[in-house]
């Protein structure tokens, strides 16, 4: 449960910075970062990631 809350908080924080569609969908967009973060969190079982997402 703690991991899920941390992932949701991270997504909410990132979504607050979205100003354009590129910010959301682009090469370094929020969605791509979120998927990366979620993958790392799932594999490691930790909400923080070494890549600084």
KEBA-763383 format. One record per residue: residue number from 1; residue in one letter; x, y, z of N, C-alpha, C, CB in turn. Coordinates in steps of 0.02 Angstrom, whole numbers, plus 32768, in hexadecimal, padded with zeros to 4 digits. Atoms other than C-alpha are relative to their C-alpha. Glycine has a CB too. Example, Ala and Ser with C-alpha at 12.3 -4.5 7.8 and 13.67 -1.06 7.14 Angstrom:
<sites>
<site 1 A <802D 7FC5 8000> <8267 7F1F 8186> <802D 803C 8000> <7FCE 8001 803E>> <site 2 S <7FD6 7FC5 7FFD> <82AC 7FCB 8165> <7FD9 8037 8025> <8014 8017 7FB9>> 
</sites>
This chain:
<sites>
<site 1 X <8029 7FC4 8000> <8000 8000 8000> <802C 803F 8000> <7FD1 8000 803D>> <site 2 X <7FD3 7FC6 7FFD> <8090 8076 8028> <801D 8010 7FBC> <8038 7FF3 8033>> <site 3 X <7FE4 7FF8 8043> <80DB 805A 7F7C> <7FCE 8020 7FD1> <8017 7FBC 7FE4>> <site 4 X <8034 7FE5 802C> <8037 807F 7F24> <7FF5 804B 800E> <7FBF 7FDA 8009>> <site 5 X <8009 7FBA 7FEE> <8022 8122 7F84> <8039 802B 7FE6> <7FFA 8008 804C>> <site 6 X <7FC6 7FDB 8017> <80D2 8159 7F59> <7FFE 8009 7FB4> <8041 7FDC 8014>> <site 7 X <8004 7FFC 8049> <80B8 8133 7EA0> <7FCA 8032 7FEC> <7FF1 7FBB 7FE1>> <site 8 X <8037 7FD1 800F> <8012 8193 7E9E> <8015 8047 800F> <7FC1 7FEE 8027>> <site 9 X <7FE7 7FBD 7FEE> <8062 8228 7EF7> <8030 801A 7FCB> <8022 8000 8045>> <site 10 X <7FCF 7FED 8033> <80EF 822A 7E77> <7FDC 8015 7FC0> <8031 7FC7 7FF1>> <site 11 X <8026 7FF0 803C> <8073 8228 7DE6> <7FDB 8043 8008> <7FCE 7FC8 7FF0>> <site 12 X <8024 7FC1 7FF4> <800A 82B5 7E32> <8030 803B 7FFC> <7FDD 7FFE 8044>> <site 13 X <7FCE 7FCA 8000> <80A7 831E 7E4E> <8017 800F 7FB8> <803D 7FEC 802C>> <site 14 X <7FEA 7FF7 8045> <80E0 8302 7D9A> <7FCA 8020 7FD5> <8016 7FBE 7FE2>> <site 15 X <8037 7FE5 8028> <8035 8329 7D52> <7FF5 804B 800D> <7FBF 7FDA 800E>> <site 16 X <8006 7FB9 7FF0> <8037 83D3 7DA9> <802D 802B 7FD4> <8010 800D 8049>> <site 17 X <7FD0 7FDA 8028> <80C8 8407 7D39> <7FEF 8001 7FB5> <8045 7FE3 8009>> <site 18 X <8012 8005 8047> <8071 83DE 7C93> <7FE1 8041 7FE8> <7FCE 7FC6 7FF6>> <site 19 X <801A 7FC3 801E> <8057 8478 7C28> <7FEE 7FF6 7FB6> <8034 8038 8006>> <site 20 X <800E 800E 8047> <8057 842F 7B77> <7FF7 7FB5 7FF7> <803A 801B 7FD3>> <site 21 X <8007 8048 8010> <802E 838A 7B24> <8044 7FDE 7FFE> <7FDB 7FF7 7FBD>> <site 22 X <7FBD 801C 8002> <80E9 8370 7B0B> <8018 7FEF 8046> <8031 8030 7FDE>> <site 23 X <7FEF 800E 7FBA> <8100 837A 7BC8> <7FE1 7FBF 8017> <7FEA 803A 802D>> <site 24 X <8024 803C 7FEC> <8083 82EE 7BD7> <8015 7FC3 7FD8> <7FB5 800B 7FF8>> <site 25 X <7FF5 8039 802C> <80A9 8280 7B41> <8045 7FFC 7FDF> <7FCD 8001 7FCB>> <site 26 X <7FC0 7FFB 8023> <8156 82B4 7B04> <8034 7FCD 8016> <801C 8043 8009>> <site 27 X <7FC8 802E 7FF4> <81FD 825A 7B07> <8010 7FFA 804B> <803E 8017 7FDA>> <site 28 X <7FF4 8000 7FB8> <8217 828B 7BBD> <7FC1 8015 8026> <803A 802F 8012>> <site 29 X <8040 7FEC 7FE4> <815F 82A2 7BE3> <7FEF 7FDB 8041> <7FCA 7FF4 7FCE>> <site 30 X <8016 801B 7FC0> <8105 827C 7C84> <7FEC 7FB6 7FFB> <7FC5 8029 801B>> <site 31 X <8017 8046 8007> <80B8 81DB 7C42> <803B 7FD1 7FF9> <7FD1 7FF9 7FC4>> <site 32 X <7FC5 802B 8009> <815F 8194 7C0A> <8026 7FF9 8042> <802F 801D 7FC9>> <site 33 X <7FDE 8003 7FC0> <81B0 81C2 7CB0> <7FD9 7FD6 8032> <8009 8047 801C>> <site 34 X <8029 8027 7FD2> <811D 8177 7D0E> <8007 7FB5 7FF3> <7FB6 8015 7FF9>> <site 35 X <7FF9 8047 8010> <812A 80D2 7CB2> <8044 7FE6 8016> <7FF7 7FF4 7FB4>> <site 36 X <7FBD 8012 7FEA> <81E5 80CE 7CD4> <8002 7FF7 804C> <8034 8035 7FEB>> <site 37 X <8002 8001 7FB7> <81C8 80F5 7D8C> <7FD9 7FC4 8019> <7FE2 8042 801B>> <site 38 X <802A 8038 7FEC> <813E 8074 7D9B> <8024 7FBE 7FF4> <7FBE 8001 7FD9>> <site 39 X <7FDA 803D 800F> <81AB 7FEF 7D49> <8036 7FF4 8034> <801F 8004 7FBA>> <site 40 X <7FCB 8006 7FCD> <823B 8011 7DC0> <7FE2 7FEF 8044> <8029 8042 8004>> <site 41 X <8020 800D 7FC0> <81C6 8014 7E56> <7FE7 7FB9 8004> <7FC6 8031 800B>> <site 42 X <8019 8044 8001> <817A 7F6F 7E22> <8038 7FCD 8007> <7FD9 7FF3 7FBF>> <site 43 X <7FC7 802F 7FFF> <8221 7F19 7E07> <8024 8001 8043> <8031 8010 7FC8>> <site 44 X <7FD9 7FFA 7FC3> <8277 7F5C 7EA2> <7FD6 7FFE 803F> <8027 8040 7FFF>> <site 45 X <802B 7FFD 7FC5> <81E1 7F6C 7F15> <8009 8040 8027> <800D 7FC5 802C>> <site 46 X <7FF3 7FC0 7FE0> <8218 801D 7F3D> <7FE1 8038 7FD7> <804C 800D 800A>> <site 47 X <801F 7FC7 8023> <81C2 80C1 7F13> <8034 8030 7FE5> <7FD0 8025 802E>> <site 48 X <7FCB 7FD3 8018> <8264 8122 7F00> <8029 7FDA 7FCD> <802D 801A 803B>> <site 49 X <7FDA 8022 8034> <82CC 80FD 7E68> <8046 801F 7FFA> <7FDC 8004 7FBD>> <site 50 X <7FBC 7FE6 8007> <8387 810E 7E4C> <8009 802F 7FC5> <802F 7FC7 7FF8>> <site 51 X <7FFA 7FD4 803A> <8367 8169 7DA8> <7FE7 8046 800E> <7FDB 7FE3 7FC5>> <site 52 X <8015 7FBC 7FEE> <831F 81FF 7E04> <7FBE 8015 7FE3> <8033 8030 7FEC>> <site 53 X <8041 7FEF 801C> <8271 81F7 7DBB> <7FD3 801E 8034> <7FDF 7FC3 7FE1>> 
</sites>
